[in-house]
């Protein structure tokens, strides 16, 4: 397989202006397998200028039908190369191949959705008191910087770039330094599918260099970022200088609430993968489980039994459910949380160690008896660790749930419709599911409350976030 290892600017692959490169390590083998070009400030300026010229030269004014046709072509091309994309994802972040294939398909589906949305994204006509004719327009912003994390590199690259392109913007895509390959391939394939040169650029490299240069570039009008709350806060500070538009999807410490009247055996059987999927490297991971006390002990027993059946191993094998963590540093971070839990006397009902295999693996870990102020109970771990606690009173449980500074996702298990509605209103999260663990729907808005971010990805809300709303009044 030929690996995409150079910048993608103005419709072509190129080396970094300063010749810089950096290594990529396969987390399943701990071996360096290639080097990738590292963009610098000069490359950022070249990419943004190219994107700006492409926007002014016609992408913003392209007939909606033609723009839709190109994006449908991109979707078809992505489907034709889905296996290649999946293999690249598994190679550089250790994602199980079955998950990587699903995510390759999701990326194509996202482009299909927004290709179809182009002709359905409308303004309004508004009756005004003085008469005349008043209407609104949704107009593209210009150059948009899309900064993507390493945990779901390909689908998030698609769900940021596709609505931005559909709305008539040009995109400079900055993948995480650990996971640039599928974003680079996206740029190449989109160009092959008919996207004009300069409309989508891809710049791998250090966030402190490329990200900062993008956020502060005077021609970048909008920044869409998914990543840590800490970096999101810095982006807001930098973007404030030019009052750039920002959307941020940040950290999470999502709850999983199980009431005694629910189908709790099904909840116990399915909940492990709601936190351990992607080896826990998911801001939507249901890492805090609140279980009504009357079913707490049997729920924990079944949850632990299901956890022990999970297949941890080589991400290239179809049967693997959990691969390695993305890096040695990420595993060390998670192990520091586990050391803190041991020091505080938490009970390890399952896991807590490293499997006997090469690679950045860690056993899925179930913790009991974690205090409300313990690190594992309140901080985002971003690894395969879950805390399960009993509750007696709904109101107190909700106070504990909402005490977190985060509010991204969560699950509620109950067969009582009134309770489901009441608790859904009370939980301070942007995305909730009842009797399931589903967080992401292409057609629905995705994003968080509080320090989990602002703005929304996916659905028509994403299109709105990549446009400026203009009001026009015509006198009679």
C-alpha positions as CSV (number, residue, x, y, z in Angstrom):
1,X,0.0,0.0,0.0
2,X,1.3,3.4,-1.0
3,X,1.0,5.6,2.1
4,X,0.0,9.3,1.7
5,X,2.8,11.0,3.6
6,X,3.0,14.5,2.0
7,X,0.9,17.7,2.5
8,X,-2.0,18.1,0.1
9,X,-2.2,21.7,-1.1
10,X,-3.8,23.2,-4.2
11,X,-4.8,19.8,-5.6
12,X,-1.4,18.1,-5.3
13,X,0.8,16.4,-2.8
14,X,4.0,18.3,-1.8
15,X,6.7,18.3,0.8
16,X,6.8,20.8,3.6
17,X,8.4,24.0,2.7
18,X,11.1,23.5,5.4
19,X,11.5,19.8,4.5
20,X,10.3,18.8,7.9
21,X,9.1,15.2,8.6
22,X,8.1,13.2,11.7
23,X,7.6,9.5,12.4
24,X,4.4,7.5,12.8
25,X,4.3,4.5,15.1
26,X,2.0,1.5,14.8
27,X,0.5,1.2,18.3
28,X,-0.1,-2.5,17.9
29,X,3.6,-3.2,17.3
30,X,5.3,-0.2,18.8
31,X,7.3,0.1,15.6
32,X,7.8,3.2,13.4
33,X,6.4,2.4,9.9
34,X,6.7,5.7,8.0
35,X,7.5,9.4,8.2
36,X,5.0,12.2,7.3
37,X,5.6,15.7,6.1
38,X,5.3,18.3,9.0
39,X,3.7,21.5,7.8
40,X,5.1,24.8,9.0
41,X,3.8,28.4,9.1
42,X,4.8,29.0,5.5
43,X,2.7,25.9,4.4
44,X,-0.3,27.2,6.4
45,X,-0.1,30.5,4.7
46,X,0.2,28.9,1.2
47,X,-2.7,26.6,1.9
48,X,-5.0,29.3,3.3
49,X,-4.2,31.6,0.3
50,X,-4.9,28.8,-2.1
51,X,-8.2,28.1,-0.4
52,X,-9.1,31.7,-0.4
53,X,-8.4,32.0,-4.1
54,X,-10.4,28.9,-4.9
55,X,-13.3,30.3,-2.9
56,X,-13.2,33.7,-4.7
57,X,-12.6,32.0,-8.1
58,X,-15.9,30.2,-8.1
59,X,-16.6,27.6,-5.4
60,X,-18.7,30.1,-3.4
61,X,-20.8,30.9,-6.5
62,X,-21.0,27.4,-8.0
63,X,-24.6,26.4,-8.8
64,X,-26.0,24.3,-5.9
65,X,-26.7,21.4,-8.3
66,X,-23.1,21.3,-9.5
67,X,-21.8,21.5,-5.9
68,X,-24.1,18.6,-4.9
69,X,-23.0,16.6,-7.9
70,X,-19.3,16.9,-7.0
71,X,-20.0,15.9,-3.3
72,X,-22.0,12.9,-4.5
73,X,-18.9,11.9,-6.6
74,X,-16.7,12.3,-3.5
75,X,-19.0,10.0,-1.6
76,X,-18.9,7.3,-4.3
77,X,-15.2,7.6,-4.5
78,X,-14.8,7.1,-0.8
79,X,-17.0,4.0,-0.9
80,X,-14.8,2.6,-3.7
81,X,-11.8,3.1,-1.5
82,X,-13.4,2.1,1.8
83,X,-11.2,-0.9,2.5
84,X,-8.0,1.1,1.8
85,X,-9.2,3.9,4.2
86,X,-10.0,1.3,6.9
87,X,-6.6,-0.3,6.6
88,X,-4.9,3.0,7.0
89,X,-6.9,3.8,10.1
90,X,-6.0,0.5,11.7
91,X,-2.4,1.0,10.9
92,X,-1.8,4.4,12.5
93,X,-4.1,4.3,15.5
94,X,-4.7,0.6,16.2
95,X,-8.5,0.8,15.6
96,X,-10.0,-2.7,15.2
97,X,-10.5,-3.3,11.5
98,X,-14.2,-4.0,11.9
99,X,-14.7,-0.6,13.5
100,X,-12.5,1.1,10.9
101,X,-14.6,-0.4,8.1
102,X,-17.8,0.9,9.7
103,X,-16.2,4.4,10.0
104,X,-15.0,4.4,6.4
105,X,-18.6,3.8,5.4
106,X,-19.8,6.5,7.8
107,X,-17.5,9.0,6.1
108,X,-19.0,8.3,2.7
109,X,-22.5,8.5,4.2
110,X,-21.7,12.0,5.6
111,X,-20.7,13.2,2.2
112,X,-23.9,11.7,0.7
113,X,-26.0,13.5,3.3
114,X,-24.5,16.9,2.8
115,X,-24.6,16.5,-1.0
116,X,-28.3,16.0,-0.7
117,X,-28.6,18.9,1.7
118,X,-27.2,21.4,-0.7
119,X,-30.5,22.0,-2.4
120,X,-32.5,21.8,0.7
121,X,-30.7,24.4,2.8
122,X,-32.9,27.4,2.6
123,X,-33.5,30.9,3.9
124,X,-36.8,32.4,5.0
125,X,-39.3,35.0,3.8
126,X,-40.5,37.1,6.7
127,X,-43.6,39.3,6.9
128,X,-42.6,42.6,8.4
129,X,-44.8,45.3,9.9
130,X,-43.9,48.1,7.4
131,X,-44.7,46.0,4.4
132,X,-42.4,45.3,1.6
133,X,-40.5,42.0,1.2
134,X,-38.0,40.7,3.7
135,X,-35.9,37.5,3.3
136,X,-32.9,35.8,4.7
137,X,-29.8,34.3,3.0
138,X,-27.4,31.7,4.3
139,X,-24.0,32.7,2.8
140,X,-20.6,30.9,3.1
141,X,-18.0,32.4,5.3
142,X,-14.9,31.8,3.2
143,X,-12.0,29.7,4.4
144,X,-12.7,27.3,7.3
145,X,-10.1,25.6,9.4
146,X,-11.2,22.1,10.5
147,X,-9.0,20.6,13.3
148,X,-9.6,16.9,13.8
149,X,-8.6,14.5,16.7
150,X,-6.9,11.2,16.6
151,X,-9.6,8.9,18.1
152,X,-12.0,9.0,15.1
153,X,-9.8,10.6,12.4
154,X,-11.7,9.8,9.2
155,X,-15.3,10.2,10.2
156,X,-14.7,13.5,12.0
157,X,-12.7,14.8,9.1
158,X,-15.7,14.0,6.9
159,X,-18.3,15.4,9.2
160,X,-16.5,18.7,9.5
161,X,-15.4,19.2,5.9
162,X,-18.5,17.9,4.1
163,X,-21.0,20.5,5.6
164,X,-18.5,23.3,5.2
165,X,-18.0,22.4,1.6
166,X,-21.7,21.9,1.0
167,X,-22.3,25.4,2.3
168,X,-19.9,26.9,-0.2
169,X,-16.8,27.3,2.0
170,X,-13.2,26.1,1.3
171,X,-11.5,24.0,3.9
172,X,-8.1,23.7,5.4
173,X,-8.1,20.4,7.2
174,X,-5.6,19.8,10.1
175,X,-5.5,16.2,11.2
176,X,-4.0,15.1,14.5
177,X,-0.3,14.5,14.3
178,X,-0.8,10.9,15.3
179,X,-3.3,10.1,12.6
180,X,-2.9,12.1,9.4
181,X,-3.1,9.3,6.8
182,X,-6.8,9.0,6.2
183,X,-7.2,12.8,6.1
184,X,-4.5,13.1,3.5
185,X,-6.2,10.3,1.5
186,X,-9.5,12.1,1.8
187,X,-7.9,15.2,0.2
188,X,-6.5,13.1,-2.7
189,X,-9.7,11.2,-3.3
190,X,-11.9,14.3,-3.2
191,X,-9.7,15.9,-5.8
192,X,-9.9,12.8,-8.0
193,X,-13.7,12.9,-7.6
194,X,-13.9,16.4,-9.1
195,X,-13.4,18.8,-6.2
196,X,-11.5,21.8,-7.6
197,X,-7.9,22.4,-6.6
198,X,-7.7,24.5,-3.4
199,X,-11.1,23.8,-2.1
200,X,-9.9,21.1,0.3
201,X,-6.3,21.3,1.7
202,X,-4.8,18.9,4.2
203,X,-1.9,19.9,6.5
204,X,-0.4,17.3,8.9
205,X,2.0,18.6,11.6
206,X,2.2,19.8,15.2
207,X,-0.9,21.5,16.6
208,X,1.2,24.1,18.3
209,X,2.6,25.1,14.9
210,X,-0.1,24.4,12.3
211,X,-3.2,24.8,14.6
212,X,-2.0,28.1,16.0
213,X,-1.1,29.5,12.6
214,X,-4.6,28.5,11.2
215,X,-6.5,29.9,14.1
216,X,-4.7,33.3,13.9
217,X,-4.5,33.6,10.1
218,X,-6.5,36.7,9.0
219,X,-8.2,34.9,6.1
220,X,-9.6,32.0,8.2
221,X,-13.2,33.0,9.1
222,X,-14.3,29.9,11.1
223,X,-12.5,27.3,13.2
224,X,-14.1,24.0,13.9
225,X,-12.3,21.9,16.5
226,X,-12.7,18.5,18.1
227,X,-10.3,17.7,20.9
228,X,-9.5,18.4,24.5
229,X,-11.2,21.1,26.6
230,X,-7.7,22.6,27.3
231,X,-6.9,23.1,23.6
232,X,-10.4,24.2,22.9
233,X,-10.0,27.0,25.5
234,X,-6.8,28.1,23.8
235,X,-8.5,28.2,20.4
236,X,-11.2,30.4,21.8
237,X,-8.6,32.8,23.2
238,X,-6.7,33.0,19.9
239,X,-9.8,33.3,17.8
240,X,-11.2,36.1,19.9
241,X,-8.5,38.4,18.5
242,X,-10.3,38.5,15.2
243,X,-13.7,37.5,16.5
244,X,-13.5,34.4,14.3
245,X,-16.5,32.0,14.5
246,X,-15.7,28.8,16.4
247,X,-17.4,25.5,17.1
248,X,-15.8,23.2,19.7
249,X,-16.6,19.6,20.5
250,X,-14.5,18.9,23.6
251,X,-14.2,16.5,26.5
252,X,-16.8,14.3,28.3
253,X,-17.5,12.3,31.4
254,X,-20.7,10.8,30.2
255,X,-23.2,9.1,32.6
256,X,-25.0,5.8,32.0
257,X,-28.1,5.7,34.3
258,X,-29.8,2.4,34.9
259,X,-33.1,2.3,36.8
260,X,-34.5,-0.9,38.4
261,X,-37.6,-0.9,36.1
262,X,-35.4,-1.1,33.0
263,X,-34.3,-4.2,31.0
264,X,-31.2,-4.0,33.1
265,X,-29.7,-7.4,32.0
266,X,-29.6,-6.0,28.4
267,X,-28.1,-2.8,29.8
268,X,-25.5,-4.8,31.7
269,X,-24.7,-6.8,28.5
270,X,-24.4,-3.8,26.2
271,X,-22.9,-1.2,28.5
272,X,-19.3,-2.4,28.5
273,X,-18.9,-1.5,24.8
274,X,-20.4,1.9,25.5
275,X,-17.3,2.8,27.4
276,X,-14.6,0.4,26.2
277,X,-15.2,0.7,22.5
278,X,-12.2,2.3,20.8
279,X,-10.3,1.3,23.9
280,X,-12.2,4.0,25.8
281,X,-10.7,6.8,23.7
282,X,-14.0,8.4,23.1
283,X,-15.4,11.6,24.5
284,X,-18.9,10.0,24.5
285,X,-17.7,7.0,26.6
286,X,-20.2,6.2,29.3
287,X,-17.5,6.1,31.9
288,X,-19.8,6.8,35.0
289,X,-22.5,4.2,35.5
290,X,-25.2,5.0,38.1
291,X,-27.3,1.9,39.0
292,X,-30.4,1.9,41.2
293,X,-29.3,0.0,44.4
294,X,-31.9,-2.8,44.3
295,X,-30.3,-4.1,41.1
296,X,-26.7,-2.9,41.7
297,X,-25.0,-6.2,42.7
298,X,-26.5,-8.4,39.9
299,X,-25.9,-5.6,37.4
300,X,-22.2,-5.3,38.4
301,X,-21.9,-9.1,38.2
302,X,-23.2,-9.2,34.7
303,X,-21.3,-6.1,33.6
304,X,-18.1,-7.6,34.7
305,X,-18.8,-11.0,33.1
306,X,-19.5,-9.2,29.8
307,X,-16.3,-7.2,30.1
308,X,-14.2,-10.3,30.6
309,X,-15.5,-11.7,27.4
310,X,-14.3,-8.8,25.3
311,X,-11.6,-9.7,22.8
312,X,-8.5,-7.6,23.2
313,X,-5.8,-8.0,20.6
314,X,-4.5,-7.5,17.1
315,X,-6.6,-4.8,15.5
316,X,-6.1,-6.3,12.1
317,X,-8.1,-9.4,13.1
318,X,-11.9,-9.3,12.4
319,X,-12.8,-10.8,15.9
320,X,-10.9,-8.1,17.8
321,X,-13.1,-5.7,19.8
322,X,-10.5,-3.6,21.6
323,X,-7.1,-2.7,20.2
324,X,-4.2,-0.9,21.8
325,X,-4.3,2.7,23.0
326,X,-3.0,5.1,20.5
327,X,0.5,5.7,22.1
328,X,2.8,4.9,24.9
329,X,2.0,8.3,26.4
330,X,-1.7,7.8,26.3
331,X,-1.3,4.4,28.1
332,X,0.9,6.0,30.7
333,X,-1.8,8.7,31.3
334,X,-4.5,6.1,31.9
335,X,-2.2,4.0,34.2
336,X,-1.6,7.1,36.3
337,X,-5.4,7.2,36.9
338,X,-5.4,3.5,37.9
339,X,-2.5,4.1,40.3
340,X,-4.5,6.9,41.9
341,X,-7.5,4.6,42.2
342,X,-5.3,1.9,43.9
343,X,-3.9,4.5,46.3
344,X,-7.4,5.5,47.3
345,X,-8.6,2.0,48.0
346,X,-11.0,1.6,45.0
347,X,-12.0,-2.0,44.2
348,X,-10.8,-3.4,40.8
349,X,-13.7,-5.7,39.8
350,X,-11.9,-6.4,36.5
351,X,-8.8,-5.5,34.6
352,X,-6.2,-2.9,35.7
353,X,-3.1,-4.4,34.0
354,X,-1.4,-4.9,30.7
355,X,-2.1,-8.0,28.6
356,X,1.0,-10.1,27.9
357,X,1.5,-8.8,24.3
358,X,3.6,-6.2,22.5
359,X,1.8,-3.0,21.8
360,X,0.2,-0.3,23.8
361,X,-2.5,-2.5,25.3
362,X,-4.4,-2.2,28.5
363,X,-7.1,-4.4,30.0
364,X,-10.6,-3.0,30.3
365,X,-11.0,-2.0,33.9
366,X,-14.1,-1.9,36.1
367,X,-13.8,0.2,39.3
368,X,-16.1,0.1,42.3
369,X,-16.1,2.2,45.5
370,X,-14.8,5.3,43.8
371,X,-15.3,8.5,45.8
372,X,-17.1,11.5,44.3
373,X,-13.9,13.6,44.5
374,X,-11.6,10.8,43.3
375,X,-9.9,11.5,39.9
376,X,-11.4,8.5,38.2
377,X,-14.8,9.7,39.2
378,X,-14.6,13.2,38.0
379,X,-11.9,13.6,35.3
380,X,-11.9,12.4,31.7
381,X,-9.6,9.4,31.5
382,X,-9.8,8.6,27.8
383,X,-9.0,5.0,28.3
384,X,-10.7,1.7,29.1
385,X,-11.8,2.5,32.6
386,X,-15.4,2.7,34.0
387,X,-16.7,3.6,37.4
388,X,-19.9,1.9,38.7
389,X,-21.8,3.3,41.7
390,X,-25.2,2.6,43.3
391,X,-27.9,5.3,43.9
392,X,-31.0,5.4,46.1
393,X,-32.6,8.7,45.3
394,X,-33.2,10.1,41.8
395,X,-32.8,13.7,42.7
396,X,-29.4,13.1,44.4
397,X,-28.2,10.9,41.6
398,X,-29.0,13.8,39.1
399,X,-27.1,16.2,41.3
400,X,-24.1,13.9,41.1
401,X,-24.5,13.4,37.3
402,X,-24.6,17.1,36.7
403,X,-21.8,18.0,39.1
404,X,-19.4,17.2,36.2
405,X,-18.0,20.2,34.3
406,X,-18.7,18.2,31.1
407,X,-22.0,17.6,29.4
408,X,-21.6,15.8,26.1
409,X,-23.5,12.5,26.0
410,X,-25.2,9.8,28.1
411,X,-27.7,7.0,28.4
412,X,-30.8,6.5,30.4
413,X,-32.3,3.0,31.0
414,X,-35.9,2.8,32.1
415,X,-39.2,1.4,30.8
416,X,-41.1,4.3,32.4
417,X,-41.8,6.9,29.7
418,X,-42.5,9.7,32.2
419,X,-39.2,9.0,34.0
420,X,-37.4,8.8,30.7
421,X,-38.7,12.3,29.7
422,X,-38.1,13.8,33.1
423,X,-34.5,12.5,33.5
424,X,-33.7,13.5,29.8
425,X,-34.7,17.0,30.6
426,X,-32.7,17.1,33.8
427,X,-29.4,15.6,32.6
428,X,-27.2,18.5,31.4
429,X,-25.9,16.9,28.2
430,X,-26.1,17.8,24.5
431,X,-26.8,14.2,23.3
432,X,-28.8,11.5,25.2
433,X,-30.1,8.1,24.3
434,X,-32.9,6.2,26.1
435,X,-32.5,2.4,26.3
436,X,-29.5,2.5,24.0
437,X,-25.9,3.9,23.8
438,X,-26.2,5.6,20.4
439,X,-24.7,9.1,20.3
440,X,-24.0,9.9,16.7
441,X,-26.6,10.2,13.9
442,X,-25.6,11.9,10.7
443,X,-29.0,13.5,10.4
444,X,-29.1,14.9,14.0
445,X,-27.0,17.6,15.8
446,X,-24.1,16.5,17.9
447,X,-22.4,18.5,20.5
448,X,-22.2,19.3,24.2
449,X,-23.1,21.6,27.1
450,X,-20.8,23.3,29.5
451,X,-17.1,22.5,29.1
452,X,-17.9,19.9,26.5
453,X,-18.0,22.7,23.9
454,X,-20.3,24.9,21.8
455,X,-21.8,24.7,18.4
456,X,-22.9,21.5,16.7
457,X,-21.6,19.0,14.2
458,X,-23.9,16.9,12.0
459,X,-27.4,17.4,10.8
460,X,-28.6,20.7,9.3
461,X,-27.3,22.5,12.4
462,X,-23.8,21.9,11.1
463,X,-24.6,23.7,7.8
464,X,-26.0,26.6,9.7
465,X,-22.7,26.8,11.7
466,X,-20.7,27.2,8.5
467,X,-22.7,30.1,7.1
468,X,-23.5,33.7,8.0
469,X,-27.1,34.7,8.2
470,X,-28.0,37.8,6.1
471,X,-31.3,39.6,6.2
472,X,-32.4,41.6,3.1
473,X,-35.4,44.0,3.1
474,X,-36.9,45.3,-0.2
475,X,-39.2,48.3,0.0
476,X,-42.4,48.3,-2.0
